[in-house]
Amino acid sequence: MTDITTPLTLPSGLTIPNRLVKAAMTEGLADARNRATERHVELYKRWADGGIGLQITGNVQVDRHHLEKAGNVVIDGPPSNEEVAALAAFAKAAKSGGAPVIMQISHAGRQTPIAINERPDAPSSVALDLPGKFFGQPRAMEDDEITRVIANMALATQVARDTGFDGVQVHAAHGYLISQFLNPLANKRTDRWGGPLENRARLLRECVAAARRAGGEGFTVAVKLNSADFQKGGFSHEDCLTVVDMLNELGVDLLEISGGSYEQPKMMNQEGMKPSEAPKVRESTAKREAYFLDYARSVKTHAKMPVMVTGGFRSRAAMDAALLAGEADLIGIGRPLCVEPDLPKRLLSGGIDTLPRFEDQLRLGPTPLLGPNSPIGLIKALNGFGSMAWYYQHLIAMGNGSDPDPSLGVFTAFRRDQAEQAARTKLWKAALDGKVA
């Protein structure tokens, strides 16, 4: 009988000792020159000791001008000996518990913060529909700039392989660049990269093919894909199923199903500025906790590779039920591991049967600092960014060798994160200008 303790071998030959996966979460622990650090070693060693079956790193960017935030690791050129050694130490720490590690590779596109890039690259010049001035007006990429992203994905894959990582995950979800190309609301192009889904999916297909060639035999190539963007006129679940059919032909070893973007943050179980286009969730699925399980069930009817579902799982009973029913092959866990990194070990041993749920305490609401008459859009945005900051602060604490503090206030976490991001961004810009060694 398949449950969370059952090993799984991917088509690449990589064996995962149990069905629990640390899903990708951005760490922000790189130095000013976007190199891995001892803080990555400390953090991933904590998770490795916690009994997880597979670790997927936070997004390693393939263009240092398009970060998700300052503090991202970047591979966009031949690495120095220093960079290779740092990545090798990172991989070794992540694998120290006996489980493999996969490097997530990504490009933020128009979701690059304005402090990093005022005119970020994107499929088209369509700005994010969000309040405030967090993101700039993007510029449409030229053909050679798009092909450079593909080349950098291949380079990052080669570096990952050479430094001891067991695979890569091409990030095509959550509104980042490849997801933007898939989304007809963000991709208004009329050339070979836009229009019909076959063209909008070209960048994803080319990146996967390039990663497959660069990784070689026995190296895992995974993809993270939205089940839907949950926006009217956006990337739909029907589009997702068609893309899965395309990925079947490319030899993808593992497909992770998630959903949403900064504009519609369903991956955090939150509503965006506008009502989502999500079909009504069946009561049975709501009781089973997982946000995307209904979608994964239909994906499983198309996918020839194992499918991982991330988002909302909080009980062993729900995890085991999804695995036994064949609705998922791997269970992704994210936010609970930011606070209690040893949860997998306790869940696998039967020491606990549920994961903690911190979401309910992470709602800013009309605080005195915002004011009771604050626009609802601003409050929604700060709820999203505030809760993310709360989890980021715990990752940073563990990277620094400290323990997480669940009593941390969400507004305190948000302000602290904003201040730290401003400082890191200032150092990053100085390094980019050659003013930091």
Phi, psi and chi 1 to 4 in degrees:
 res  aa     phi    psi   chi1   chi2   chi3   chi4
   1 MET       -  130.8 -175.5  178.7   77.1      -
   2 THR   -81.4  126.7  -59.9      -      -      -
   3 ASP  -143.1 -168.9   64.4   12.5      -      -
   4 ILE   -67.4  -15.5   61.6  171.0      -      -
   5 THR   -87.9   -7.1   67.8      -      -      -
   6 THR   -78.8  127.5  -51.4      -      -      -
   7 PRO   -65.7  160.9  -19.1   31.9      -      -
   8 LEU  -141.0  131.9  174.2   69.8      -      -
   9 THR  -106.7  123.9  -60.9      -      -      -
  10 LEU   -76.3  162.8  -58.5 -178.3      -      -
  11 PRO   -54.4  -27.8  -27.9   35.3      -      -
  12 SER   -71.1  -14.1   61.0      -      -      -
  13 GLY    99.8   -5.6      -      -      -      -
  14 LEU   -72.5  126.7 -176.2   68.5      -      -
  15 THR  -100.7  129.4  -63.7      -      -      -
  16 ILE  -105.4  119.7  -59.1  167.7      -      -
  17 PRO   -68.8  -21.5   21.5  -31.6      -      -
  18 ASN  -149.1  175.7   62.3   64.6      -      -
  19 ARG   -92.2    9.4  -60.5  -60.0  177.3  100.3
  20 LEU   -98.6  130.6  -57.3  179.6      -      -
  21 VAL  -124.2  131.0 -179.3      -      -      -
  22 LYS   -74.8  109.8 -174.9 -153.2   77.9   68.6
  23 ALA   -69.1  159.6      -      -      -      -
  24 ALA   -64.7  132.3      -      -      -      -
  25 MET  -140.0  128.8  -65.0  179.4  -74.0      -
  26 THR   -61.6  135.7 -176.2      -      -      -
  27 GLU   -98.8  -41.3  -49.9   96.9   -0.5      -
  28 GLY    69.2   31.2      -      -      -      -
  29 LEU  -108.2    4.9  -60.9  176.6      -      -
  30 ALA   -72.2  161.7      -      -      -      -
  31 ASP   -81.1 -175.3   66.8   13.8      -      -
  32 ALA   -63.4  -21.7      -      -      -      -
  33 ARG  -101.5   19.9  -69.4  171.8   57.6 -169.9
  34 ASN    62.8   34.8  -57.3  107.0      -      -
  35 ARG  -101.2  147.9  -61.6  173.2  -62.4 -167.9
  36 ALA   -61.5  153.6      -      -      -      -
  37 THR  -134.1  177.4   67.6      -      -      -
  38 GLU   -62.9  -22.7  -77.0  -63.2  -43.0      -
  39 ARG   -68.8  -33.2  -63.3 -161.5  -66.6  170.9
  40 HIS   -63.1  -43.2  -70.3   96.2      -      -
  41 VAL   -58.6  -47.3  170.1      -      -      -
  42 GLU   -62.6  -46.4 -178.9   71.9   27.5      -
  43 LEU   -65.8  -48.8  174.9   61.0      -      -
  44 TYR   -73.2  -24.5  -81.5   79.8      -      -
  45 LYS   -66.4  -38.7 -179.7   68.5  165.1   56.6
  46 ARG   -60.2  -45.4  -68.1  -81.1  -71.2  -91.3
  47 TRP   -69.0  -38.5  -79.2  -36.3      -      -
  48 ALA   -60.8  -41.2      -      -      -      -
  49 ASP   -68.4  -18.5  -69.0  -17.8      -      -
  50 GLY   -82.2   -1.9      -      -      -      -
  51 GLY    93.4   10.1      -      -      -      -
  52 ILE   -66.3  148.7 -159.4   74.9      -      -
  53 GLY   -83.0  -26.6      -      -      -      -
  54 LEU  -155.3  139.9  170.3   68.5      -      -
  55 GLN  -112.9  135.7  -64.2 -155.1   54.7      -
  56 ILE  -114.9  124.0  -57.2  176.7      -      -
  57 THR   -68.8  165.3   73.2      -      -      -
  58 GLY   -65.6  164.9      -      -      -      -
  59 ASN   -61.8  117.7   40.9   13.7      -      -
  60 VAL   -89.7  118.2  171.9      -      -      -
  61 GLN   -83.2  150.5  -56.6  -66.9   -7.0      -
  62 VAL  -106.1   12.4  -59.7      -      -      -
  63 ASP  -155.2  114.3 -176.6  -23.5      -      -
  64 ARG   -70.7   -8.3   68.9 -172.5   59.9 -113.6
  65 HIS   -91.5   -0.8  -61.8  -78.4      -      -
  66 HIS  -135.1   67.2  -68.4   86.9      -      -
  67 LEU   -86.0  154.0  -51.2  177.3      -      -
  68 GLU   -75.5  -30.7  168.7  -93.6  -26.4      -
  69 LYS  -168.7  160.0   64.0  177.2  176.2 -179.3
  70 ALA   -60.2  138.5      -      -      -      -
  71 GLY   105.8   -6.1      -      -      -      -
  72 ASN   -69.8  144.1  -71.5  155.8      -      -
  73 VAL   -73.9  141.7  174.2      -      -      -
  74 VAL  -129.2  137.7  173.9      -      -      -
  75 ILE  -128.2  101.2  -57.3  172.4      -      -
  76 ASP  -135.1   16.1   61.4   -2.8      -      -
  77 GLY  -167.4  169.5      -      -      -      -
  78 PRO   -54.5  124.7  -23.9   33.5      -      -
  79 PRO   -74.7  150.0   28.4  -34.0      -      -
  80 SER   -76.0  167.2   66.0      -      -      -
  81 ASN   -58.2  -36.3  -69.0  -21.6      -      -
  82 GLU   -62.2  -45.5 -131.0  177.7    1.2      -
  83 GLU   -66.3  -40.6  -71.3  170.2  -48.5      -
  84 VAL   -61.8  -45.5  167.0      -      -      -
  85 ALA   -62.1  -40.1      -      -      -      -
  86 ALA   -66.6  -42.2      -      -      -      -
  87 LEU   -67.6  -38.3  -73.3  168.8      -      -
  88 ALA   -63.2  -39.7      -      -      -      -
  89 ALA   -65.6  -38.8      -      -      -      -
  90 PHE   -58.9  -52.6 -176.5  171.6      -      -
  91 ALA   -62.0  -43.0      -      -      -      -
  92 LYS   -61.0  -42.7 -177.6  179.0  179.2 -179.3
  93 ALA   -63.8  -43.5      -      -      -      -
  94 ALA   -64.0  -29.4      -      -      -      -
  95 LYS   -94.9    2.2  -65.1  164.7   71.4  168.8
  96 SER   -66.8  -18.4   62.0      -      -      -
  97 GLY   -90.8    1.5      -      -      -      -
  98 GLY    98.1   -0.7      -      -      -      -
  99 ALA  -105.2  155.2      -      -      -      -
 100 PRO   -78.3  171.3   26.8  -32.0      -      -
 101 VAL  -138.2  139.1   61.4      -      -      -
 102 ILE  -119.5  136.5  -71.4  174.5      -      -
 103 MET   -91.1  122.5  177.4 -170.5  -72.4      -
 104 GLN   -80.4  129.6 -173.9 -175.8   79.9      -
 105 ILE  -116.3  138.5   52.3  178.0      -      -
 106 SER  -155.7  168.7 -176.7      -      -      -
 107 HIS  -142.3  127.1 -176.2  -60.8      -      -
 108 ALA   -75.7  -22.7      -      -      -      -
 109 GLY    56.8 -135.0      -      -      -      -
 110 ARG   -71.8   -9.3   67.0  175.3 -175.3  164.1
 111 GLN   -87.9   16.0  -72.3 -174.7  171.6      -
 112 THR   -73.4  127.0  -58.9      -      -      -
 113 PRO   -59.1  148.5  -22.8   33.5      -      -
 114 ILE   -63.2  -27.0 -165.3  168.8      -      -
 115 ALA   -68.1  -23.4      -      -      -      -
 116 ILE   -88.8  -43.8  -61.3  -68.9      -      -
 117 ASN  -153.8  118.0 -166.4  -30.7      -      -
 118 GLU   -74.4  -26.0  -66.4 -178.9   -0.7      -
 119 ARG  -129.3   72.9  -64.8  -63.4  -52.1  -83.7
 120 PRO   -69.9  155.5   28.6  -36.4      -      -
 121 ASP   -70.9  146.5  -70.1  -10.2      -      -
 122 ALA  -160.4  168.6      -      -      -      -
 123 PRO   -60.6  -39.8   -0.7   -1.4      -      -
 124 SER  -143.1  168.4  -56.4      -      -      -
 125 SER   -85.2   63.8 -176.0      -      -      -
 126 VAL  -118.1  114.8  178.6      -      -      -
 127 ALA   -77.2  158.0      -      -      -      -
 128 LEU   -64.3  139.6  -74.0  165.2      -      -
 129 ASP   -90.2   74.3 -173.0   10.3      -      -
 130 LEU  -136.3  149.6  -71.6  172.2      -      -
 131 PRO   -74.3  163.2   27.9  -34.6      -      -
 132 GLY    81.9 -176.6      -      -      -      -
 133 LYS  -120.3   50.9  -64.6 -177.0  178.6 -179.9
 134 PHE   -80.2  -27.3  -65.8  105.2      -      -
 135 PHE  -132.6  143.9  -55.5   95.9      -      -
 136 GLY   -89.2  179.5      -      -      -      -
 137 GLN   -79.8  116.2  179.4   67.9   40.8      -
 138 PRO   -74.0  163.6   26.2  -32.5      -      -
 139 ARG  -116.6  144.8   53.6  175.3  -70.1  -82.5
 140 ALA   -71.4  133.5      -      -      -      -
 141 MET   -75.0  145.6  -60.4  172.1   74.9      -
 142 GLU   -80.0  161.7  -59.7  -68.6  -20.2      -
 143 ASP   -57.5  -42.9 -168.5   90.0      -      -
 144 ASP   -68.7  -26.5   65.4  -39.7      -      -
 145 GLU   -71.5  -34.3  -66.2  171.1  -37.6      -
 146 ILE   -68.3  -44.7  -61.9  171.3      -      -
 147 THR   -67.1  -25.8   56.5      -      -      -
 148 ARG   -67.1  -35.9 -169.9  178.8  -51.6  131.8
 149 VAL   -60.5  -42.8  170.8      -      -      -
 150 ILE   -62.1  -44.7  -61.2  166.3      -      -
 151 ALA   -62.6  -38.9      -      -      -      -
 152 ASN   -70.3  -32.2  -76.8   -3.2      -      -
 153 MET   -63.2  -40.7  -71.6  -81.3 -176.9      -
 154 ALA   -64.8  -43.0      -      -      -      -
 155 LEU   -61.8  -45.7  172.0   64.5      -      -
 156 ALA   -61.1  -37.7      -      -      -      -
 157 THR   -63.5  -44.7  -59.3      -      -      -
 158 GLN   -61.9  -43.0  179.9 -177.5  -25.8      -
 159 VAL   -65.7  -41.2  172.0      -      -      -
 160 ALA   -59.1  -46.2      -      -      -      -
 161 ARG   -61.4  -45.4 -178.9 -161.4   64.3 -164.8
 162 ASP   -70.7  -20.2  -67.6  -13.8      -      -
 163 THR  -102.5    8.2   53.6      -      -      -
 164 GLY   103.2    1.8      -      -      -      -
 165 PHE   -74.3  150.5  -70.3   85.7      -      -
 166 ASP   -90.8   -6.8  -61.9  -65.9      -      -
 167 GLY   177.0 -179.8      -      -      -      -
 168 VAL  -129.4  154.8  -65.9      -      -      -
 169 GLN  -119.4  117.3 -177.2 -171.5   63.5      -
 170 VAL   -78.1  119.1  176.5      -      -      -
 171 HIS   -85.3  107.6 -162.3  -16.5      -      -
 172 ALA  -120.2   30.5      -      -      -      -
 173 ALA  -130.9  179.6      -      -      -      -
 174 HIS    60.5   22.3  -63.9  177.0      -      -
 175 GLY    82.7    9.7      -      -      -      -
 176 TYR   -79.5 -177.1  -65.7  114.1      -      -
 177 LEU   -53.4  -50.9 -176.2   69.3      -      -
 178 ILE   -64.2  -38.2  -61.9  176.8      -      -
 179 SER   -62.7  -35.6  179.6      -      -      -
 180 GLN   -64.0  -40.7  -68.3  160.2   30.4      -
 181 PHE   -64.0  -35.0  -89.8   85.0      -      -
 182 LEU   -71.1  -25.1  -70.0  169.8      -      -
 183 ASN   -89.1  114.3 -179.5   -0.9      -      -
 184 PRO   -64.8  -17.4   20.3  -30.2      -      -
 185 LEU   -74.4  -29.2  -64.4  176.7      -      -
 186 ALA   -98.8  -22.5      -      -      -      -
 187 ASN  -109.5  102.1 -176.0   -9.4      -      -
 188 LYS  -106.4   16.6  -56.2  -66.4 -173.7 -178.6
 189 ARG   -68.3  155.1  -57.3  178.7   73.4   95.3
 190 THR  -118.9    6.9   56.7      -      -      -
 191 ASP   -95.1 -159.3   60.3    3.5      -      -
 192 ARG   -69.5   -8.7   64.6 -176.8  178.8  135.9
 193 TRP  -101.8    2.4  -53.5  101.4      -      -
 194 GLY  -141.3  177.3      -      -      -      -
 195 GLY    92.8 -120.5      -      -      -      -
 196 PRO   -64.6  158.9   22.1  -32.3      -      -
 197 LEU   -57.0  -36.4 -179.1   58.0      -      -
 198 GLU   -56.0  -38.5 -179.2 -179.5    1.0      -
 199 ASN   -77.1  -41.0  -75.4   -3.7      -      -
 200 ARG   -65.8  -25.9  -72.7 -176.0  -80.3  117.8
 201 ALA   -89.3    0.2      -      -      -      -
 202 ARG   -61.1  -43.4 -170.3 -177.8  -55.3  -83.0
 203 LEU   -60.9  -44.1  177.2   58.2      -      -
 204 LEU   -60.0  -48.6  170.9   57.7      -      -
 205 ARG   -61.8  -41.6  -60.6 -161.4  -40.1  -90.1
 206 GLU   -67.6  -38.7  -66.7  -73.0  -12.9      -
 207 CYS   -65.9  -41.8  -73.6      -      -      -
 208 VAL   -64.8  -44.8  169.7      -      -      -
 209 ALA   -62.8  -41.0      -      -      -      -
 210 ALA   -65.1  -41.0      -      -      -      -
 211 ALA   -65.4  -39.5      -      -      -      -
 212 ARG   -61.4  -44.2  170.3   60.2   65.0 -152.1
 213 ARG   -66.0  -42.3  -69.3 -169.4  -63.1  -89.8
 214 ALA   -70.7  -35.7      -      -      -      -
 215 GLY   -76.2  -35.7      -      -      -      -
 216 GLY    77.6 -179.1      -      -      -      -
 217 GLU   -63.2  137.1 -173.2  175.8   -6.1      -
 218 GLY    83.7   -2.5      -      -      -      -
 219 PHE  -100.4  129.9 -169.3   76.0      -      -
 220 THR   -77.4  132.0  -63.2      -      -      -
 221 VAL  -120.1  116.1  175.5      -      -      -
 222 ALA  -114.6  165.9      -      -      -      -
 223 VAL  -136.1  138.4  170.0      -      -      -
 224 LYS  -106.0  123.3 -175.0  166.9 -170.3  170.1
 225 LEU  -131.7  140.3 -178.0   69.2      -      -
 226 ASN   -71.1  135.9  -89.7   -1.9      -      -
 227 SER   -66.9  -29.3   54.6      -      -      -
 228 ALA  -173.7  160.3      -      -      -      -
 229 ASP   -87.8  -15.3  -72.3  -11.3      -      -
 230 PHE    62.6   33.3  -56.9  107.8      -      -
 231 GLN  -123.5  139.0  -65.4  173.2  -73.4      -
 232 LYS   -60.3  121.3 -174.9  175.9 -178.6  179.1
 233 GLY    85.7    3.6      -      -      -      -
 234 GLY   -92.7 -159.6      -      -      -      -
 235 PHE   -69.2  117.0 -177.2   72.6      -      -
 236 SER   -97.5  171.4   67.7      -      -      -
 237 HIS   -67.2  -33.3 -172.8   55.3      -      -
 238 GLU   -63.2  -39.8  -69.5   70.5   25.0      -
 239 ASP   -60.9  -43.2  -70.9  -20.2      -      -
 240 CYS   -56.0  -46.6  167.4      -      -      -
 241 LEU   -64.2  -36.7  -63.4  178.1      -      -
 242 THR   -66.2  -40.7  -58.9      -      -      -
 243 VAL   -65.4  -37.9  171.2      -      -      -
 244 VAL   -59.2  -41.1  172.2      -      -      -
 245 ASP   -59.7  -39.1  -69.6  -25.1      -      -
 246 MET   -64.5  -42.8  -62.7  176.4 -174.0      -
 247 LEU   -66.9  -29.0  -64.5  177.0      -      -
 248 ASN   -56.6  -33.9  -76.1  -26.7      -      -
 249 GLU   -81.0   -7.4  -54.6  -53.7  -47.2      -
 250 LEU  -104.9    3.2  -65.6  172.8      -      -
 251 GLY    72.0   33.6      -      -      -      -
 252 VAL   -67.0  135.0  170.7      -      -      -
 253 ASP   -88.7  -24.2  -62.6  -62.1      -      -
 254 LEU  -156.5  133.4  174.7   62.7      -      -
 255 LEU  -118.9  121.1  176.3   64.4      -      -
 256 GLU   -99.9  129.7  179.9 -176.9   -0.4      -
 257 ILE  -104.6  125.0  -67.6  -62.1      -      -
 258 SER  -138.4 -150.0 -171.7      -      -      -
 259 GLY   179.4  158.1      -      -      -      -
 260 GLY    93.0 -176.9      -      -      -      -
 261 SER  -160.0 -175.4   65.5      -      -      -
 262 TYR   -60.4  -33.9  -74.7    8.9      -      -
 263 GLU   -74.8  -30.2  -68.6  173.7  -53.3      -
 264 GLN  -139.5   81.0 -166.7   57.1 -105.0      -
 265 PRO   -77.6   62.0   28.5  -33.6      -      -
 266 LYS   -66.4  -25.0  -72.7  -64.9 -175.4  179.8
 267 MET   -64.6  -16.6   62.4  -77.5 -163.2      -
 268 MET  -110.0   12.6  -60.9 -172.0   69.1      -
 269 ASN    58.6   40.2 -161.2   26.6      -      -
 270 GLN  -126.2  154.4  -66.4 -174.9    7.4      -
 271 GLU   -88.8  146.0  -74.7  -71.4  -25.4      -
 272 GLY   -84.9 -165.8      -      -      -      -
 273 MET   -66.6  -31.7  -59.4  -60.4  106.8      -
 274 LYS  -114.3  156.7  -62.8  177.8  179.4  178.1
 275 PRO   -57.6  141.9  -22.3   32.1      -      -
 276 SER   -78.5  160.6   74.9      -      -      -
 277 GLU   -99.1   22.5  -73.5  -66.2  -55.7      -
 278 ALA   -70.3  132.5      -      -      -      -
 279 PRO   -60.0  154.9  -19.8   31.3      -      -
 280 LYS   -60.9  131.0 -173.9  176.2 -179.6 -179.7
 281 VAL   -77.7  132.5  177.4      -      -      -
 282 ARG   -64.3  147.3  -64.3 -154.5  -58.3  -96.5
 283 GLU   -57.1  -38.2 -179.4   64.8   19.0      -
 284 SER   -62.1  -39.0   59.4      -      -      -
 285 THR   -69.5  -40.6  -61.4      -      -      -
 286 ALA   -58.3  -40.7      -      -      -      -
 287 LYS   -68.3  -27.6  -72.6 -180.0  179.2  177.1
 288 ARG   -83.7    1.1  -78.4 -159.5  -59.1  -90.8
 289 GLU    80.8  -42.1  -46.8  150.5   13.4      -
 290 ALA   -69.6  127.4      -      -      -      -
 291 TYR   -64.9  -36.4  -46.5  149.3      -      -
 292 PHE  -114.1   17.3  -55.0  112.9      -      -
 293 LEU   -68.8  -38.0 -161.7   55.4      -      -
 294 ASP   -59.5  -41.1  -92.4  -12.6      -      -
 295 TYR   -68.7  -41.1  -57.5  104.8      -      -
 296 ALA   -62.3  -34.9      -      -      -      -
 297 ARG   -60.4  -43.1 -177.0 -176.2  -62.0  109.4
 298 SER   -74.3  -32.9   61.9      -      -      -
 299 VAL   -60.8  -39.0  165.4      -      -      -
 300 LYS   -62.0  -24.6  -74.8  -78.4  -71.5  179.0
 301 THR   -74.7  -14.0   66.8      -      -      -
 302 HIS  -108.5  -37.6  -72.4 -112.8      -      -
 303 ALA   -71.8  133.5      -      -      -      -
 304 LYS   -94.6   -6.5  -64.7  179.2 -179.8  178.3
 305 MET  -110.0  162.0   70.8  -69.3  -75.8      -
 306 PRO   -58.7  148.3  -24.2   34.4      -      -
 307 VAL  -119.0  131.7  172.5      -      -      -
 308 MET  -108.7  136.6  168.4 -179.9  163.2      -
 309 VAL  -116.9  126.5 -178.8      -      -      -
 310 THR  -121.9  138.2  -59.1      -      -      -
 311 GLY   123.0  102.0      -      -      -      -
 312 GLY    98.1  -19.5      -      -      -      -
 313 PHE   -59.2  128.6  -81.2  107.0      -      -
 314 ARG  -134.7   -7.5  -67.8  -65.0 -178.9  -91.3
 315 SER  -128.0  145.3   71.3      -      -      -
 316 ARG   -61.6  -36.9  174.6  164.1 -179.4  170.2
 317 ALA   -58.8  -43.9      -      -      -      -
 318 ALA   -67.4  -38.9      -      -      -      -
 319 MET   -63.8  -50.3  -63.3  174.0 -169.0      -
 320 ASP   -62.1  -38.4  -76.3  -17.1      -      -
 321 ALA   -64.3  -42.5      -      -      -      -
 322 ALA   -64.9  -40.0      -      -      -      -
 323 LEU   -68.1  -45.0  -66.4  168.5      -      -
 324 LEU   -64.7  -37.1 -176.2   61.1      -      -
 325 ALA   -78.0   -6.2      -      -      -      -
 326 GLY    74.6   20.2      -      -      -      -
 327 GLU   -83.2  -18.5  -63.1  166.4  -29.1      -
 328 ALA  -153.6  154.1      -      -      -      -
 329 ASP  -107.3  -24.6  -59.9  -67.0      -      -
 330 LEU  -139.8  149.2  -69.9  166.3      -      -
 331 ILE  -111.9  117.2  -54.9  -62.9      -      -
 332 GLY   -85.1  133.8      -      -      -      -
 333 ILE  -124.4  133.7  -56.3  173.1      -      -
 334 GLY  -123.7  -86.5      -      -      -      -
 335 ARG   -57.3  -39.2  -70.8  172.7  -70.3  174.2
 336 PRO   -58.2  -30.1  -27.5   36.7      -      -
 337 LEU   -73.9  -12.9  -62.6  178.9      -      -
 338 CYS   -71.4  -23.2  -64.1      -      -      -
 339 VAL  -109.8  -36.6 -174.1      -      -      -
 340 GLU  -132.4   88.7  -61.8 -175.6   35.6      -
 341 PRO   -68.4  -14.3   22.6  -32.9      -      -
 342 ASP   -97.1   13.6   65.3  -20.3      -      -
 343 LEU   -58.0  -41.5  -74.0  171.7      -      -
 344 PRO   -57.3  -44.2  -27.2   36.7      -      -
 345 LYS   -59.5  -43.3 -174.4  177.7  -67.8 -175.7
 346 ARG   -71.0  -35.4  -70.5 -170.5  -83.5  150.5
 347 LEU   -69.4  -42.4 -161.2   62.8      -      -
 348 LEU   -66.6  -34.9  -69.4  160.8      -      -
 349 SER   -83.2  -10.3   68.3      -      -      -
 350 GLY    88.0    6.7      -      -      -      -
 351 GLY   -67.3  -29.0      -      -      -      -
 352 ILE  -137.0  159.0   57.3  171.3      -      -
 353 ASP  -123.0   -1.3   56.1   15.9      -      -
 354 THR  -139.1  153.5   58.7      -      -      -
 355 LEU   -95.8  150.7  -56.4  179.6      -      -
 356 PRO   -67.1  150.1   24.2  -33.7      -      -
 357 ARG  -119.0  110.8 -175.7  177.2  -66.9  -83.8
 358 PHE   -98.7   -6.5  -58.6  102.7      -      -
 359 GLU   -58.6  -37.4  -69.4   82.7   -8.7      -
 360 ASP   -65.1  -26.2  -67.0  -19.1      -      -
 361 GLN   -87.4   -0.8   72.3 -171.2   66.4      -
 362 LEU  -108.0   57.8  -57.4 -178.7      -      -
 363 ARG  -129.7  117.8  -66.8  -70.1 -176.3  -88.6
 364 LEU   -70.8  -46.9  -71.7  168.5      -      -
 365 GLY    64.7 -172.7      -      -      -      -
 366 PRO   -76.4   81.3   -8.3   24.1      -      -
 367 THR   -73.7  162.8   71.2      -      -      -
 368 PRO   -55.7  -34.0  -26.3   34.9      -      -
 369 LEU   -71.6  -30.3  -70.3  174.5      -      -
 370 LEU   -84.7  -36.0  -70.1  176.4      -      -
 371 GLY    94.6  145.5      -      -      -      -
 372 PRO   -66.9  -19.6   23.5  -33.3      -      -
 373 ASN  -103.5   18.9  -61.1  -43.7      -      -
 374 SER   -62.7  143.2  -62.0      -      -      -
 375 PRO   -57.3  138.4  -19.8   30.2      -      -
 376 ILE   -61.0  -32.9 -171.7   65.1      -      -
 377 GLY   -62.7  -40.1      -      -      -      -
 378 LEU   -66.7  -41.9  177.8   60.1      -      -
 379 ILE   -63.4  -42.9  -67.0  172.1      -      -
 380 LYS   -60.8  -44.3  -80.5 -172.9  172.8 -177.1
 381 ALA   -63.0  -43.5      -      -      -      -
 382 LEU   -70.1  -30.7  -73.2  175.5      -      -
 383 ASN   -59.7  -44.8  -85.8  -24.1      -      -
 384 GLY   -66.4  -53.2      -      -      -      -
 385 PHE   -70.6  -31.3  -70.5  118.7      -      -
 386 GLY   -67.4  -43.4      -      -      -      -
 387 SER   -67.4  -38.3   62.0      -      -      -
 388 MET   -61.1  -42.3  -75.1 -167.2  -67.5      -
 389 ALA   -62.3  -36.4      -      -      -      -
 390 TRP   -59.9  -46.2 -169.4   83.5      -      -
 391 TYR   -69.6  -39.0  -71.3  106.8      -      -
 392 TYR   -56.2  -41.3  -66.3  158.7      -      -
 393 GLN   -62.6  -32.8  -73.1  -60.9  -54.4      -
 394 HIS   -73.3  -37.1  -61.8  -43.6      -      -
 395 LEU   -62.0  -43.6  -64.9 -174.0      -      -
 396 ILE   -63.0  -42.1  -68.7  169.0      -      -
 397 ALA   -60.0  -45.3      -      -      -      -
 398 MET   -66.9  -37.4  -73.4 -166.5  -72.6      -
 399 GLY   -63.0  -29.1      -      -      -      -
 400 ASN   -85.9    2.1  -71.2  -24.8      -      -
 401 GLY    87.8    9.2      -      -      -      -
 402 SER  -101.1  174.5  -58.2      -      -      -
 403 ASP   -98.3  148.1  -68.9  -34.6      -      -
 404 PRO   -61.6  154.4  -20.2   32.6      -      -
 405 ASP  -124.1   93.3  176.1   14.1      -      -
 406 PRO   -61.1  -17.0  -20.3   32.2      -      -
 407 SER   -79.6   -4.6   68.2      -      -      -
 408 LEU   -56.7  130.6  177.3   68.4      -      -
 409 GLY   -73.3  144.6      -      -      -      -
 410 VAL   -68.1  -37.8   63.7      -      -      -
 411 PHE   -70.1  -36.9 -154.3   92.1      -      -
 412 THR   -61.3  -43.8  -61.4      -      -      -
 413 ALA   -62.0  -41.5      -      -      -      -
 414 PHE   -63.7  -47.0  176.9   72.9      -      -
 415 ARG   -65.7  -40.0  -70.9 -175.8  -62.4  176.2
 416 ARG   -64.4  -42.8 -176.2 -175.3  -61.5  170.6
 417 ASP   -64.7  -41.0 -170.4   68.7      -      -
 418 GLN   -62.4  -42.1  -69.8  -67.0  -62.6      -
 419 ALA   -66.1  -42.5      -      -      -      -
 420 GLU   -66.8  -38.6  -69.9  173.9   -4.7      -
 421 GLN   -63.8  -40.5  -86.9  -59.9  -59.0      -
 422 ALA   -62.4  -42.2      -      -      -      -
 423 ALA   -67.2  -43.4      -      -      -      -
 424 ARG   -64.9  -38.3  -79.5 -164.4  -67.9  -93.2
 425 THR   -65.8  -38.9  -58.9      -      -      -
 426 LYS   -61.9  -44.3 -175.1  176.9  179.4  178.7
 427 LEU   -65.2  -40.1  -77.3  173.6      -      -
 428 TRP   -61.7  -44.0  171.5   79.7      -      -
 429 LYS   -64.3  -38.8  -72.4 -179.5  175.9  178.2
 430 ALA   -64.2  -40.2      -      -      -      -
 431 ALA   -66.5  -38.2      -      -      -      -
 432 LEU   -63.4  -33.1 -152.9   61.6      -      -
 433 ASP   -86.1    2.3  -66.6  -22.8      -      -
 434 GLY    81.1   16.9      -      -      -      -
 435 LYS   -96.8   -2.2  -63.5  175.2 -177.6  176.6
 436 VAL  -127.8  132.2  172.6      -      -      -
 437 ALA   -71.8      -      -      -      -      -
